[in-house]
Amino acid sequence: MIALFPTRRRNPIARQVMRGLAVIAVMALASGCGAGREEAGQAAMKLAEAIYPGQLELYDTHLQKGYYDVTLAVKGDPVTRIRFAMDRNPADCTLGTPCEERLRKAYDSGIALGQEIKALDTIFRNCGIPVLAVHWYGGTSGLVPIIEQRLTNENQHKVVDALAACVTTFRTAYLDSAWWDQRSAIRIIISSNDTGRKAQAPDPLNFEASVPDFLQSAPAYSVTFSLDRPDVEAGALRFLPFYALNDELKKAIGKEAESFLRKQPDDVILETFVMLWETELDPERVDVIRTYVLACTHATRDGKRCRKGDVALRVQYDLKNEQVTDIQRMPLARDHHGSAIFAPLPRRADPTTP
């Protein structure tokens, strides 16, 4: 988002002086940060050499608030990354310190994730479904592969079945691997693209790979497969848009909701910052979603602002034609914590949920 602010006229000579001072300040800050980063990298490598001699090399270092975010790479391995937080003072990152413990944990996790991403890359590429990128939500959760598949009302079950077959192969091949521990399910994100353009999957798949910009506004879905049994079972398909599409939906739905509210007799206004609540994919169609937005009556509005709505608008949206097809005003209740309680929307049954 670009915010526009009014500007005042200023003497052009003064402007040049101020710009010069700004450049000097930035250069001074950059040189200071550069020296700190170099020292941090040296300290990280010294510690790494002491624990894992000859294995690692410095990949990247970033100054964060109060610490350095250090990433190491395994030599000769274009995929595996070891990322850990290092103390701001390099002298605090030596053997026998908490920094050593963080590096050891990061090493174990990084090696496991490196093995997992290589396994995903191999299996899915062999299945004819190359992975564009992966997400990792931290902890012991597995990697979430992102693929590109055009999803329609007619082929949705066929696509999920093909993914299930691929996941079954993945499970069979790597179930006994050390990194598989605590893996009970795998979630896959499907970017559905009908523009005719085709994304190029990275080879090899790596942690730096990202979803191309032209897919960020395409509908995306997720499906989770249970890994507890040999007969891999697929959960329900869910709508899971990327940020770009989500922002577009909020704008489009918000505009239609405001138009709807202007026709209401009691002067209800839309929430100042529009949010989509309880969004659900249609039980049968992949091009229809339903969601809620909130609005305020005079009882809850703050002047011309609506911060905590007391009215719910149920919205149906056509993803294919990019338009709102239905809006209904619904009752809204809140629990004792103040959280909104919405009337349930039609949703897909999930066979993997008891």
C-alpha positions, 0 to 999 in steps of 0.5 A: 500500500502506498500512502500519500501525504501532503508535502511542503515546499522547501528551499532547493539548497536546503533540500540538497544539504539534507539529502547529503546528510542523510546519505552520510548517515546511511553510509555510517550506519551501513559501515557499522552494521557491516563490521558487526555482521562480519564479526558475527559471521566469523564467530559463527564459523569459529563455533561451527568449525569447533563442533562440526569441523570442515562441514559448514560454511557461512551463507548469510547473516542478518542483524535482528533486534538484539541478535544476529540471524545466522544461516550456515550451509553444508559444503557441497549441498545447495539445499541444506541450511542451518539457521540459528540466532547468535548473540549480538556480542560475538564473544558470547557465542563460544563453546559452552554457551547457550549459543552452542546449544542453539547451533546444535539444535539448529544443525539437527533440525536443518539436516532433517529438513534438508533431507525432507525437502530433497525427498519431497523434490524427488518423489513429487518430481517423479510423480509429474507434480514438481514442487514450486516452493515449501513452507515450514511452520516451525517445530516438529511440523513437516514441510508444506509443499506448494504445487501448481495444478489447475483445479476445476469443479470437474477435475478436483477429485482426480487431482486429489486422488493423484496427490494421494497416490504420490503421498503414498509413494512418499510415505512408503519410501521414507517412513523409516527415515530419521527425519520422519519422526512425529510426521502424522500428516502432510499438508499440500497447497495447490495453486490453481492457475488458469492464465495459460502461464506455467510456473517453472519449478526450481531444480533442485527444490530449495528453501529460497524458492518462492511462488511466482508473482502471477500465481499470488493472485490465483485461487489456492487451496490446501488438502491434508493427507493422513500418514498414520496408515498405509492407505493414505486418506485425504482430508477436505479441500480448503480455500487458502488464498495467498496474501495478494488474492486475500487483499483483492477479495477484501477490497472487492467484497468490502466494496459490495458490502458497503453498497449493500449497507447503503440500502439498509434503513438503519445506517449500518456501516462496514468495519473500518478494517475489513476482515474475512471471517470463517471463509469456507469453500463450497461443498461441491464447487471450487469456484465459490466461497462463502465468508462473513464481514462485520458491520456496526449499528449506531450502538457500537460504532465510534463516530464514523468508525466501526471497530467491533461489529454487531452485524454480520454480512454473509457473502457468497463470492464467485472466484471464476467471475470475480464477483459477489453473487449474494449478500445476506444480513445475519444475526451476530452474537459474541461469547463472554470473551467478546469473540464473534459467534457466526451461524455455520456456513456450508462446508466440506466434510473432512473424513480425517477428522473424527 
